[in-house]
Amino acid sequence: MATVVVYASYPIKRVIGEFEIEEILHEGLEALWKKTECYAGITKKRFLDYFENREKGYAIKVKETRIYNTPIPLNKLMVLCPPQSFTYL
């Protein structure tokens, strides 16, 4: 079982929880949208813009979430800088 730790950036700047991965989806964009549209929190246009010039996309199906009662500063986890995994456009 894989777990993802969730870091909230500014203004919180803390680890706020984690979730277990149930499944990694890798599908054509229409099929992926149909499986994720109710949970995506974005419009289909934004989804398609995000995957522009791609035939397939990835999504993570979340199994279980845990929100920490007290968010954890990165220095308590011996991490010096926040993670950078993608860029907002």
N, CA, C and O atoms as a CHARMM CRD file, in Angstrom:
* protein
*
  356
    1    1 MET  N      0.84000  -1.16700   0.00000 PROA 1      0.00000
    2    1 MET  CA     0.00000   0.00000   0.00000 PROA 1      0.00000
    3    1 MET  C      0.89200   1.23900   0.00000 PROA 1      0.00000
    4    1 MET  O      1.79200   1.36000   0.83000 PROA 1      0.00000
    5    2 ALA  N      0.63800   2.16400  -0.93900 PROA 2      0.00000
    6    2 ALA  CA     1.40200   3.40100  -1.03400 PROA 2      0.00000
    7    2 ALA  C      0.63100   4.53200  -0.36000 PROA 2      0.00000
    8    2 ALA  O     -0.59300   4.61000  -0.45400 PROA 2      0.00000
    9    3 THR  N      1.36300   5.39500   0.31500 PROA 3      0.00000
   10    3 THR  CA     0.77800   6.54000   0.99700 PROA 3      0.00000
   11    3 THR  C      1.39300   7.81900   0.45800 PROA 3      0.00000
   12    3 THR  O      2.60100   7.89200   0.23400 PROA 3      0.00000
   13    4 VAL  N      0.55800   8.82300   0.25100 PROA 4      0.00000
   14    4 VAL  CA     1.00200  10.14100  -0.19600 PROA 4      0.00000
   15    4 VAL  C      0.81600  11.11300   0.95900 PROA 4      0.00000
   16    4 VAL  O     -0.25700  11.18100   1.55900 PROA 4      0.00000
   17    5 VAL  N      1.86100  11.86000   1.26400 PROA 5      0.00000
   18    5 VAL  CA     1.81600  12.88000   2.30700 PROA 5      0.00000
   19    5 VAL  C      1.44600  14.19600   1.63200 PROA 5      0.00000
   20    5 VAL  O      2.00100  14.53800   0.58700 PROA 5      0.00000
   21    6 VAL  N      0.50800  14.93600   2.22500 PROA 6      0.00000
   22    6 VAL  CA    -0.02100  16.15400   1.60800 PROA 6      0.00000
   23    6 VAL  C      0.53800  17.38700   2.31100 PROA 6      0.00000
   24    6 VAL  O      0.35200  17.58700   3.51100 PROA 6      0.00000
   25    7 TYR  N      1.22700  18.20400   1.52200 PROA 7      0.00000
   26    7 TYR  CA     1.78600  19.46900   2.00700 PROA 7      0.00000
   27    7 TYR  C      0.94000  20.60700   1.45700 PROA 7      0.00000
   28    7 TYR  O      0.69500  20.67600   0.25300 PROA 7      0.00000
   29    8 ALA  N      0.49300  21.49900   2.33500 PROA 8      0.00000
   30    8 ALA  CA    -0.24700  22.68500   1.91700 PROA 8      0.00000
   31    8 ALA  C      0.71900  23.85800   1.87100 PROA 8      0.00000
   32    8 ALA  O      1.39200  24.16100   2.85600 PROA 8      0.00000
   33    9 SER  N      0.78200  24.51600   0.71800 PROA 9      0.00000
   34    9 SER  CA     1.69600  25.64100   0.57200 PROA 9      0.00000
   35    9 SER  C      1.13800  26.89500   1.24800 PROA 9      0.00000
   36    9 SER  O      0.23100  26.80900   2.07500 PROA 9      0.00000
   37   10 TYR  N      1.67300  28.03300   0.89900 PROA 10     0.00000
   38   10 TYR  CA     1.31600  29.31500   1.50100 PROA 10     0.00000
   39   10 TYR  C     -0.19100  29.49600   1.57200 PROA 10     0.00000
   40   10 TYR  O     -0.85200  29.21100   0.57300 PROA 10     0.00000
   41   11 PRO  N     -0.76900  29.92900   2.63000 PROA 11     0.00000
   42   11 PRO  CA    -0.13000  30.46800   3.82400 PROA 11     0.00000
   43   11 PRO  C      0.11000  29.42600   4.92600 PROA 11     0.00000
   44   11 PRO  O      0.71900  29.74800   5.94600 PROA 11     0.00000
   45   12 ILE  N     -0.35400  28.19600   4.74000 PROA 12     0.00000
   46   12 ILE  CA    -0.26400  27.18500   5.79500 PROA 12     0.00000
   47   12 ILE  C      1.17000  26.68800   5.97700 PROA 12     0.00000
   48   12 ILE  O      1.68600  26.67300   7.09500 PROA 12     0.00000
   49   13 LYS  N      1.80900  26.28500   4.88900 PROA 13     0.00000
   50   13 LYS  CA     3.19900  25.80700   4.90400 PROA 13     0.00000
   51   13 LYS  C      3.41100  24.67500   5.90400 PROA 13     0.00000
   52   13 LYS  O      4.34700  24.69900   6.70400 PROA 13     0.00000
   53   14 ARG  N      2.52800  23.68900   5.84200 PROA 14     0.00000
   54   14 ARG  CA     2.60600  22.53800   6.76200 PROA 14     0.00000
   55   14 ARG  C      2.13300  21.27000   6.04000 PROA 14     0.00000
   56   14 ARG  O      1.44900  21.33500   5.01900 PROA 14     0.00000
   57   15 VAL  N      2.51100  20.13100   6.59200 PROA 15     0.00000
   58   15 VAL  CA     1.97200  18.84500   6.15700 PROA 15     0.00000
   59   15 VAL  C      0.63100  18.69100   6.86500 PROA 15     0.00000
   60   15 VAL  O      0.56800  18.70500   8.09400 PROA 15     0.00000
   61   16 ILE  N     -0.43800  18.54500   6.08800 PROA 16     0.00000
   62   16 ILE  CA    -1.78300  18.57800   6.66800 PROA 16     0.00000
   63   16 ILE  C     -2.46100  17.21200   6.74300 PROA 16     0.00000
   64   16 ILE  O     -3.51600  17.07600   7.36300 PROA 16     0.00000
   65   17 GLY  N     -1.86000  16.20100   6.11500 PROA 17     0.00000
   66   17 GLY  CA    -2.47600  14.88000   6.16400 PROA 17     0.00000
   67   17 GLY  C     -1.81700  13.92800   5.19000 PROA 17     0.00000
   68   17 GLY  O     -0.70500  14.16100   4.71600 PROA 17     0.00000
   69   18 GLU  N     -2.52300  12.85800   4.90400 PROA 18     0.00000
   70   18 GLU  CA    -2.00600  11.84200   3.99000 PROA 18     0.00000
   71   18 GLU  C     -3.17100  11.04400   3.42100 PROA 18     0.00000
   72   18 GLU  O     -4.28600  11.08900   3.94000 PROA 18     0.00000
   73   19 PHE  N     -2.89300  10.31300   2.34900 PROA 19     0.00000
   74   19 PHE  CA    -3.91500   9.42100   1.80400 PROA 19     0.00000
   75   19 PHE  C     -3.27500   8.18200   1.21600 PROA 19     0.00000
   76   19 PHE  O     -2.12200   8.19200   0.78700 PROA 19     0.00000
   77   20 GLU  N     -4.06000   7.11100   1.20800 PROA 20     0.00000
   78   20 GLU  CA    -3.62300   5.85400   0.61300 PROA 20     0.00000
   79   20 GLU  C     -4.07200   5.81700  -0.83600 PROA 20     0.00000
   80   20 GLU  O     -5.16700   6.27000  -1.16900 PROA 20     0.00000
   81   21 ILE  N     -3.22800   5.27800  -1.68600 PROA 21     0.00000
   82   21 ILE  CA    -3.55300   5.12500  -3.10000 PROA 21     0.00000
   83   21 ILE  C     -4.25100   3.78800  -3.30000 PROA 21     0.00000
   84   21 ILE  O     -3.72600   2.73400  -2.94100 PROA 21     0.00000
   85   22 GLU  N     -5.44700   3.85200  -3.88300 PROA 22     0.00000
   86   22 GLU  CA    -6.14500   2.61500  -4.23300 PROA 22     0.00000
   87   22 GLU  C     -5.70000   2.12100  -5.60200 PROA 22     0.00000
   88   22 GLU  O     -5.51300   0.92300  -5.81700 PROA 22     0.00000
   89   23 GLU  N     -5.53000   3.07700  -6.53600 PROA 23     0.00000
   90   23 GLU  CA    -5.20500   2.69200  -7.90300 PROA 23     0.00000
   91   23 GLU  C     -4.66400   3.90600  -8.65200 PROA 23     0.00000
   92   23 GLU  O     -5.07900   5.03800  -8.40200 PROA 23     0.00000
   93   24 ILE  N     -3.73500   3.65800  -9.57200 PROA 24     0.00000
   94   24 ILE  CA    -3.27000   4.68900 -10.49600 PROA 24     0.00000
   95   24 ILE  C     -3.96100   4.42700 -11.82900 PROA 24     0.00000
   96   24 ILE  O     -3.82500   3.35100 -12.41200 PROA 24     0.00000
   97   25 LEU  N     -4.69900   5.41700 -12.30000 PROA 25     0.00000
   98   25 LEU  CA    -5.40900   5.28600 -13.57100 PROA 25     0.00000
   99   25 LEU  C     -4.55000   5.88000 -14.68300 PROA 25     0.00000
  100   25 LEU  O     -3.95900   6.94600 -14.51300 PROA 25     0.00000
  101   26 HSD  N     -4.48100   5.19000 -15.82300 PROA 26     0.00000
  102   26 HSD  CA    -3.77800   5.68200 -17.00300 PROA 26     0.00000
  103   26 HSD  C     -4.65400   5.34900 -18.19100 PROA 26     0.00000
  104   26 HSD  O     -4.74300   4.19400 -18.60700 PROA 26     0.00000
  105   27 GLU  N     -5.30000   6.36400 -18.73300 PROA 27     0.00000
  106   27 GLU  CA    -6.34200   6.15500 -19.74600 PROA 27     0.00000
  107   27 GLU  C     -6.26800   7.24100 -20.80900 PROA 27     0.00000
  108   27 GLU  O     -5.59100   8.25700 -20.65300 PROA 27     0.00000
  109   28 GLY  N     -6.99100   6.98600 -21.89400 PROA 28     0.00000
  110   28 GLY  CA    -7.25800   8.04500 -22.85500 PROA 28     0.00000
  111   28 GLY  C     -8.04000   9.13200 -22.15000 PROA 28     0.00000
  112   28 GLY  O     -8.71600   8.87000 -21.15500 PROA 28     0.00000
  113   29 LEU  N     -7.95600  10.34600 -22.65500 PROA 29     0.00000
  114   29 LEU  CA    -8.52000  11.49100 -21.92500 PROA 29     0.00000
  115   29 LEU  C    -10.02800  11.41400 -21.73300 PROA 29     0.00000
  116   29 LEU  O    -10.51700  11.75300 -20.65600 PROA 29     0.00000
  117   30 GLU  N    -10.77500  10.98300 -22.73200 PROA 30     0.00000
  118   30 GLU  CA   -12.23600  10.88200 -22.57500 PROA 30     0.00000
  119   30 GLU  C    -12.59600   9.83500 -21.52300 PROA 30     0.00000
  120   30 GLU  O    -13.46200  10.07300 -20.68200 PROA 30     0.00000
  121   31 ALA  N    -11.94100   8.68800 -21.56800 PROA 31     0.00000
  122   31 ALA  CA   -12.21400   7.63000 -20.58600 PROA 31     0.00000
  123   31 ALA  C    -11.80900   8.08300 -19.18500 PROA 31     0.00000
  124   31 ALA  O    -12.51700   7.81800 -18.21400 PROA 31     0.00000
  125   32 LEU  N    -10.67300   8.76300 -19.08400 PROA 32     0.00000
  126   32 LEU  CA   -10.21300   9.24400 -17.78100 PROA 32     0.00000
  127   32 LEU  C    -11.17700  10.29200 -17.22500 PROA 32     0.00000
  128   32 LEU  O    -11.48400  10.27900 -16.03300 PROA 32     0.00000
  129   33 TRP  N    -11.65600  11.19900 -18.08000 PROA 33     0.00000
  130   33 TRP  CA   -12.61500  12.20200 -17.63100 PROA 33     0.00000
  131   33 TRP  C    -13.88500  11.54400 -17.11600 PROA 33     0.00000
  132   33 TRP  O    -14.40700  11.93400 -16.07100 PROA 33     0.00000
  133   34 LYS  N    -14.38500  10.55100 -17.83700 PROA 34     0.00000
  134   34 LYS  CA   -15.62000   9.87400 -17.41000 PROA 34     0.00000
  135   34 LYS  C    -15.45700   9.22800 -16.03700 PROA 34     0.00000
  136   34 LYS  O    -16.40300   9.19800 -15.25000 PROA 34     0.00000
  137   35 LYS  N    -14.26900   8.71400 -15.74800 PROA 35     0.00000
  138   35 LYS  CA   -14.03500   8.06100 -14.44900 PROA 35     0.00000
  139   35 LYS  C    -13.80500   9.06000 -13.31900 PROA 35     0.00000
  140   35 LYS  O    -14.01400   8.73600 -12.14900 PROA 35     0.00000
  141   36 THR  N    -13.37300  10.27600 -13.66700 PROA 36     0.00000
  142   36 THR  CA   -12.95300  11.20800 -12.61600 PROA 36     0.00000
  143   36 THR  C    -13.79200  12.47800 -12.50500 PROA 36     0.00000
  144   36 THR  O    -13.62000  13.23300 -11.54900 PROA 36     0.00000
  145   37 GLU  N    -14.68900  12.73500 -13.44500 PROA 37     0.00000
  146   37 GLU  CA   -15.37400  14.03400 -13.48600 PROA 37     0.00000
  147   37 GLU  C    -16.13600  14.37700 -12.20900 PROA 37     0.00000
  148   37 GLU  O    -16.21000  15.54900 -11.83900 PROA 37     0.00000
  149   38 CYS  N    -16.69700  13.39000 -11.53500 PROA 38     0.00000
  150   38 CYS  CA   -17.46400  13.65700 -10.30700 PROA 38     0.00000
  151   38 CYS  C    -16.56700  14.01300  -9.12000 PROA 38     0.00000
  152   38 CYS  O    -17.03900  14.54900  -8.11800 PROA 38     0.00000
  153   39 TYR  N    -15.27800  13.71300  -9.23800 PROA 39     0.00000
  154   39 TYR  CA   -14.35600  13.90800  -8.12000 PROA 39     0.00000
  155   39 TYR  C    -13.25000  14.91600  -8.42200 PROA 39     0.00000
  156   39 TYR  O    -12.49400  15.30300  -7.53000 PROA 39     0.00000
  157   40 ALA  N    -13.15900  15.33700  -9.67600 PROA 40     0.00000
  158   40 ALA  CA   -12.00800  16.13400 -10.11300 PROA 40     0.00000
  159   40 ALA  C    -11.97300  17.54400  -9.52800 PROA 40     0.00000
  160   40 ALA  O    -10.89400  18.08200  -9.28100 PROA 40     0.00000
  161   41 GLY  N    -13.13600  18.14400  -9.30500 PROA 41     0.00000
  162   41 GLY  CA   -13.16900  19.49500  -8.77400 PROA 41     0.00000
  163   41 GLY  C    -12.79900  20.55700  -9.80200 PROA 41     0.00000
  164   41 GLY  O    -12.53300  21.70400  -9.44300 PROA 41     0.00000
  165   42 ILE  N    -12.78100  20.18000 -11.07800 PROA 42     0.00000
  166   42 ILE  CA   -12.49700  21.12200 -12.15400 PROA 42     0.00000
  167   42 ILE  C    -13.46200  20.87000 -13.30500 PROA 42     0.00000
  168   42 ILE  O    -14.15500  19.85300 -13.33900 PROA 42     0.00000
  169   43 THR  N    -13.49900  21.80400 -14.24000 PROA 43     0.00000
  170   43 THR  CA   -14.34700  21.64200 -15.41400 PROA 43     0.00000
  171   43 THR  C    -13.64600  20.73600 -16.43500 PROA 43     0.00000
  172   43 THR  O    -12.43800  20.51000 -16.36800 PROA 43     0.00000
  173   44 LYS  N    -14.43100  20.23600 -17.36200 PROA 44     0.00000
  174   44 LYS  CA   -13.84700  19.41300 -18.42300 PROA 44     0.00000
  175   44 LYS  C    -12.86100  20.24000 -19.24700 PROA 44     0.00000
  176   44 LYS  O    -11.82200  19.72500 -19.65900 PROA 44     0.00000
  177   45 LYS  N    -13.16900  21.50900 -19.49100 PROA 45     0.00000
  178   45 LYS  CA   -12.25400  22.35500 -20.25200 PROA 45     0.00000
  179   45 LYS  C    -10.90000  22.46800 -19.55000 PROA 45     0.00000
  180   45 LYS  O     -9.85200  22.33400 -20.18000 PROA 45     0.00000
  181   46 ARG  N    -10.93500  22.71000 -18.25800 PROA 46     0.00000
  182   46 ARG  CA    -9.66400  22.82300 -17.51300 PROA 46     0.00000
  183   46 ARG  C     -8.90200  21.49400 -17.52300 PROA 46     0.00000
  184   46 ARG  O     -7.67800  21.47600 -17.65000 PROA 46     0.00000
  185   47 PHE  N     -9.63000  20.39100 -17.38900 PROA 47     0.00000
  186   47 PHE  CA    -9.03700  19.05400 -17.46000 PROA 47     0.00000
  187   47 PHE  C     -8.32800  18.87800 -18.80200 PROA 47     0.00000
  188   47 PHE  O     -7.16800  18.47000 -18.84400 PROA 47     0.00000
  189   48 LEU  N     -9.02600  19.18600 -19.90000 PROA 48     0.00000
  190   48 LEU  CA    -8.44400  19.01900 -21.23300 PROA 48     0.00000
  191   48 LEU  C     -7.28900  19.99400 -21.47200 PROA 48     0.00000
  192   48 LEU  O     -6.31400  19.64900 -22.14000 PROA 48     0.00000
  193   49 ASP  N     -7.39600  21.20300 -20.93100 PROA 49     0.00000
  194   49 ASP  CA    -6.28200  22.15500 -21.04400 PROA 49     0.00000
  195   49 ASP  C     -5.03800  21.62700 -20.32800 PROA 49     0.00000
  196   49 ASP  O     -3.92200  21.76400 -20.82800 PROA 49     0.00000
  197   50 TYR  N     -5.23900  21.02500 -19.16000 PROA 50     0.00000
  198   50 TYR  CA    -4.11600  20.48200 -18.38900 PROA 50     0.00000
  199   50 TYR  C     -3.38100  19.39400 -19.16800 PROA 50     0.00000
  200   50 TYR  O     -2.15400  19.30900 -19.12700 PROA 50     0.00000
  201   51 PHE  N     -4.14700  18.56100 -19.88200 PROA 51     0.00000
  202   51 PHE  CA    -3.55900  17.45500 -20.64200 PROA 51     0.00000
  203   51 PHE  C     -3.35600  17.81100 -22.11900 PROA 51     0.00000
  204   51 PHE  O     -3.26500  16.92400 -22.96700 PROA 51     0.00000
  205   52 GLU  N     -3.28700  19.09900 -22.41700 PROA 52     0.00000
  206   52 GLU  CA    -3.13000  19.54300 -23.79700 PROA 52     0.00000
  207   52 GLU  C     -1.96000  18.84000 -24.47500 PROA 52     0.00000
  208   52 GLU  O     -0.89400  18.67300 -23.88200 PROA 52     0.00000
  209   53 ASN  N     -2.16900  18.43100 -25.71600 PROA 53     0.00000
  210   53 ASN  CA    -1.16300  17.74200 -26.53700 PROA 53     0.00000
  211   53 ASN  C     -0.80700  16.35700 -26.00400 PROA 53     0.00000
  212   53 ASN  O      0.24700  15.81900 -26.34600 PROA 53     0.00000
  213   54 ARG  N     -1.65900  15.77600 -25.17900 PROA 54     0.00000
  214   54 ARG  CA    -1.45500  14.41300 -24.67300 PROA 54     0.00000
  215   54 ARG  C     -2.61400  13.53000 -25.11600 PROA 54     0.00000
  216   54 ARG  O     -3.74900  13.99600 -25.21700 PROA 54     0.00000
  217   55 GLU  N     -2.33600  12.27600 -25.37700 PROA 55     0.00000
  218   55 GLU  CA    -3.39600  11.33500 -25.73400 PROA 55     0.00000
  219   55 GLU  C     -3.95200  10.63800 -24.50800 PROA 55     0.00000
  220   55 GLU  O     -5.12500  10.26600 -24.46800 PROA 55     0.00000
  221   56 LYS  N     -3.09500  10.46300 -23.50200 PROA 56     0.00000
  222   56 LYS  CA    -3.48700   9.78100 -22.26500 PROA 56     0.00000
  223   56 LYS  C     -3.09800  10.63500 -21.07200 PROA 56     0.00000
  224   56 LYS  O     -2.24700  11.52000 -21.16500 PROA 56     0.00000
  225   57 GLY  N     -3.74600  10.34500 -19.94400 PROA 57     0.00000
  226   57 GLY  CA    -3.42100  11.04900 -18.71900 PROA 57     0.00000
  227   57 GLY  C     -3.42600  10.09500 -17.53700 PROA 57     0.00000
  228   57 GLY  O     -3.85200   8.94600 -17.65000 PROA 57     0.00000
  229   58 TYR  N     -2.95200  10.58300 -16.41300 PROA 58     0.00000
  230   58 TYR  CA    -2.91100   9.81600 -15.16800 PROA 58     0.00000
  231   58 TYR  C     -3.81700  10.46500 -14.13000 PROA 58     0.00000
  232   58 TYR  O     -4.01400  11.68000 -14.12800 PROA 58     0.00000
  233   59 ALA  N     -4.35700   9.64500 -13.26100 PROA 59     0.00000
  234   59 ALA  CA    -5.11500  10.12300 -12.10400 PROA 59     0.00000
  235   59 ALA  C     -4.88700   9.12700 -10.96900 PROA 59     0.00000
  236   59 ALA  O     -4.61600   7.95000 -11.20500 PROA 59     0.00000
  237   60 ILE  N     -4.99700   9.60800  -9.76200 PROA 60     0.00000
  238   60 ILE  CA    -4.84400   8.75300  -8.57900 PROA 60     0.00000
  239   60 ILE  C     -6.21700   8.53800  -7.96000 PROA 60     0.00000
  240   60 ILE  O     -6.92400   9.49700  -7.65100 PROA 60     0.00000
  241   61 LYS  N     -6.58800   7.28100  -7.78100 PROA 61     0.00000
  242   61 LYS  CA    -7.82100   6.95600  -7.06500 PROA 61     0.00000
  243   61 LYS  C     -7.46100   6.82100  -5.58600 PROA 61     0.00000
  244   61 LYS  O     -6.64000   5.98700  -5.20600 PROA 61     0.00000
  245   62 VAL  N     -8.08700   7.65400  -4.76600 PROA 62     0.00000
  246   62 VAL  CA    -7.77100   7.70900  -3.33900 PROA 62     0.00000
  247   62 VAL  C     -8.60500   6.67500  -2.59400 PROA 62     0.00000
  248   62 VAL  O     -9.81600   6.56600  -2.78800 PROA 62     0.00000
  249   63 LYS  N     -7.92100   5.91500  -1.73400 PROA 63     0.00000
  250   63 LYS  CA    -8.60800   4.88500  -0.95100 PROA 63     0.00000
  251   63 LYS  C     -9.10600   5.44700   0.38100 PROA 63     0.00000
  252   63 LYS  O    -10.29400   5.36300   0.69300 PROA 63     0.00000
  253   64 GLU  N     -8.20600   6.01000   1.14800 PROA 64     0.00000
  254   64 GLU  CA    -8.55100   6.50100   2.48700 PROA 64     0.00000
  255   64 GLU  C     -7.72300   7.73500   2.79300 PROA 64     0.00000
  256   64 GLU  O     -6.54400   7.80400   2.44700 PROA 64     0.00000
  257   65 THR  N     -8.34800   8.71200   3.44600 PROA 65     0.00000
  258   65 THR  CA    -7.62600   9.93200   3.80300 PROA 65     0.00000
  259   65 THR  C     -7.50300  10.05700   5.31800 PROA 65     0.00000
  260   65 THR  O     -8.33300   9.56200   6.08000 PROA 65     0.00000
  261   66 ARG  N     -6.43900  10.73700   5.72200 PROA 66     0.00000
  262   66 ARG  CA    -6.24000  11.06600   7.12600 PROA 66     0.00000
  263   66 ARG  C     -5.80600  12.52800   7.19600 PROA 66     0.00000
  264   66 ARG  O     -4.76300  12.90200   6.66000 PROA 66     0.00000
  265   67 ILE  N     -6.61200  13.34200   7.85700 PROA 67     0.00000
  266   67 ILE  CA    -6.27600  14.74600   8.05800 PROA 67     0.00000
  267   67 ILE  C     -5.72500  14.88500   9.47300 PROA 67     0.00000
  268   67 ILE  O     -6.35200  14.45000  10.43900 PROA 67     0.00000
  269   68 TYR  N     -4.56500  15.48500   9.58300 PROA 68     0.00000
  270   68 TYR  CA    -3.93100  15.63700  10.89500 PROA 68     0.00000
  271   68 TYR  C     -4.66200  16.69900  11.71700 PROA 68     0.00000
  272   68 TYR  O     -5.05500  17.73800  11.18700 PROA 68     0.00000
  273   69 ASN  N     -4.84000  16.43800  12.99300 PROA 69     0.00000
  274   69 ASN  CA    -5.43900  17.43100  13.89100 PROA 69     0.00000
  275   69 ASN  C     -4.56200  18.66500  14.00200 PROA 69     0.00000
  276   69 ASN  O     -5.05300  19.79200  14.07100 PROA 69     0.00000
  277   70 THR  N     -3.25600  18.43600  14.01800 PROA 70     0.00000
  278   70 THR  CA    -2.29200  19.53000  14.07500 PROA 70     0.00000
  279   70 THR  C     -1.34700  19.39700  12.88800 PROA 70     0.00000
  280   70 THR  O     -0.56000  18.45200  12.83700 PROA 70     0.00000
  281   71 PRO  N     -1.40800  20.32600  11.92600 PROA 71     0.00000
  282   71 PRO  CA    -0.48300  20.27100  10.79200 PROA 71     0.00000
  283   71 PRO  C      0.97400  20.30200  11.26300 PROA 71     0.00000
  284   71 PRO  O      1.29900  20.91500  12.28000 PROA 71     0.00000
  285   72 ILE  N      1.83600  19.63300  10.51000 PROA 72     0.00000
  286   72 ILE  CA     3.22900  19.45500  10.91400 PROA 72     0.00000
  287   72 ILE  C      4.14700  20.35300  10.08000 PROA 72     0.00000
  288   72 ILE  O      4.13300  20.26900   8.85200 PROA 72     0.00000
  289   73 PRO  N      4.94700  21.21300  10.72800 PROA 73     0.00000
  290   73 PRO  CA     5.92500  22.02000   9.98200 PROA 73     0.00000
  291   73 PRO  C      6.99500  21.10200   9.36900 PROA 73     0.00000
  292   73 PRO  O      7.33000  20.05900   9.93100 PROA 73     0.00000
  293   74 LEU  N      7.51500  21.50600   8.22100 PROA 74     0.00000
  294   74 LEU  CA     8.51100  20.68100   7.53900 PROA 74     0.00000
  295   74 LEU  C      9.76000  20.43200   8.37800 PROA 74     0.00000
  296   74 LEU  O     10.33600  19.34600   8.31300 PROA 74     0.00000
  297   75 ASN  N     10.18600  21.41700   9.16200 PROA 75     0.00000
  298   75 ASN  CA    11.40000  21.22500   9.95400 PROA 75     0.00000
  299   75 ASN  C     11.24700  20.11300  10.99400 PROA 75     0.00000
  300   75 ASN  O     12.24600  19.52600  11.40800 PROA 75     0.00000
  301   76 LYS  N     10.02300  19.81300  11.42400 PROA 76     0.00000
  302   76 LYS  CA     9.79900  18.70200  12.36000 PROA 76     0.00000
  303   76 LYS  C     10.01900  17.35700  11.66600 PROA 76     0.00000
  304   76 LYS  O     10.26500  16.34500  12.32200 PROA 76     0.00000
  305   77 LEU  N      9.92800  17.35600  10.32800 PROA 77     0.00000
  306   77 LEU  CA    10.15300  16.13500   9.54800 PROA 77     0.00000
  307   77 LEU  C     11.56000  16.11700   8.95100 PROA 77     0.00000
  308   77 LEU  O     11.88600  15.26500   8.12500 PROA 77     0.00000
  309   78 MET  N     12.39300  17.07700   9.38600 PROA 78     0.00000
  310   78 MET  CA    13.76500  17.21700   8.91700 PROA 78     0.00000
  311   78 MET  C     13.81600  17.45000   7.40400 PROA 78     0.00000
  312   78 MET  O     14.68900  16.92500   6.71200 PROA 78     0.00000
  313   79 VAL  N     12.86800  18.24400   6.90600 PROA 79     0.00000
  314   79 VAL  CA    12.83900  18.65700   5.51000 PROA 79     0.00000
  315   79 VAL  C     13.09000  20.15900   5.48700 PROA 79     0.00000
  316   79 VAL  O     12.44400  20.91400   6.21400 PROA 79     0.00000
  317   80 LEU  N     14.03000  20.58900   4.64800 PROA 80     0.00000
  318   80 LEU  CA    14.40300  22.00000   4.65200 PROA 80     0.00000
  319   80 LEU  C     13.58900  22.86600   3.70300 PROA 80     0.00000
  320   80 LEU  O     13.34300  24.03500   3.99800 PROA 80     0.00000
  321   81 CYS  N     13.16500  22.31100   2.56500 PROA 81     0.00000
  322   81 CYS  CA    12.35300  23.11500   1.63200 PROA 81     0.00000
  323   81 CYS  C     11.11400  22.34900   1.21800 PROA 81     0.00000
  324   81 CYS  O     11.08700  21.11800   1.22600 PROA 81     0.00000
  325   82 PRO  N     10.09100  23.10200   0.85800 PROA 82     0.00000
  326   82 PRO  CA     8.84100  22.46000   0.44700 PROA 82     0.00000
  327   82 PRO  C      9.01600  21.68300  -0.85200 PROA 82     0.00000
  328   82 PRO  O      9.87200  22.01200  -1.67300 PROA 82     0.00000
  329   83 PRO  N      8.20600  20.66200  -1.02700 PROA 83     0.00000
  330   83 PRO  CA     8.29800  19.85800  -2.26100 PROA 83     0.00000
  331   83 PRO  C      7.82800  20.66800  -3.46400 PROA 83     0.00000
  332   83 PRO  O      6.96300  21.53500  -3.33900 PROA 83     0.00000
  333   84 GLN  N      8.39300  20.38600  -4.60900 PROA 84     0.00000
  334   84 GLN  CA     8.00300  21.01300  -5.87500 PROA 84     0.00000
  335   84 GLN  C      7.79500  19.90300  -6.88600 PROA 84     0.00000
  336   84 GLN  O      8.75600  19.39200  -7.46200 PROA 84     0.00000
  337   85 SER  N      6.53400  19.52600  -7.10600 PROA 85     0.00000
  338   85 SER  CA     6.27700  18.39900  -8.00900 PROA 85     0.00000
  339   85 SER  C      5.60900  18.81800  -9.30200 PROA 85     0.00000
  340   85 SER  O      5.62500  18.05800 -10.27000 PROA 85     0.00000
  341   86 PHE  N      5.01200  20.02500  -9.34800 PROA 86     0.00000
  342   86 PHE  CA     4.37500  20.49500 -10.56500 PROA 86     0.00000
  343   86 PHE  C      4.23700  22.00000 -10.50800 PROA 86     0.00000
  344   86 PHE  O      4.51200  22.61900  -9.48000 PROA 86     0.00000
  345   87 THR  N      3.81500  22.58100 -11.60100 PROA 87     0.00000
  346   87 THR  CA     3.69600  24.03100 -11.69400 PROA 87     0.00000
  347   87 THR  C      2.25100  24.40100 -11.99600 PROA 87     0.00000
  348   87 THR  O      1.61600  23.79100 -12.85600 PROA 87     0.00000
  349   88 TYR  N      1.73700  25.39300 -11.29200 PROA 88     0.00000
  350   88 TYR  CA     0.41500  25.92600 -11.59500 PROA 88     0.00000
  351   88 TYR  C      0.53600  26.86400 -12.78800 PROA 88     0.00000
  352   88 TYR  O      1.50200  27.61900 -12.89200 PROA 88     0.00000
  353   89 LEU  N     -0.43200  26.81900 -13.67900 PROA 89     0.00000
  354   89 LEU  CA    -0.42600  27.73300 -14.84200 PROA 89     0.00000
  355   89 LEU  C     -1.44000  28.82500 -14.63700 PROA 89     0.00000
  356   89 LEU  O     -1.59400  29.69400 -15.49500 PROA 89     0.00000
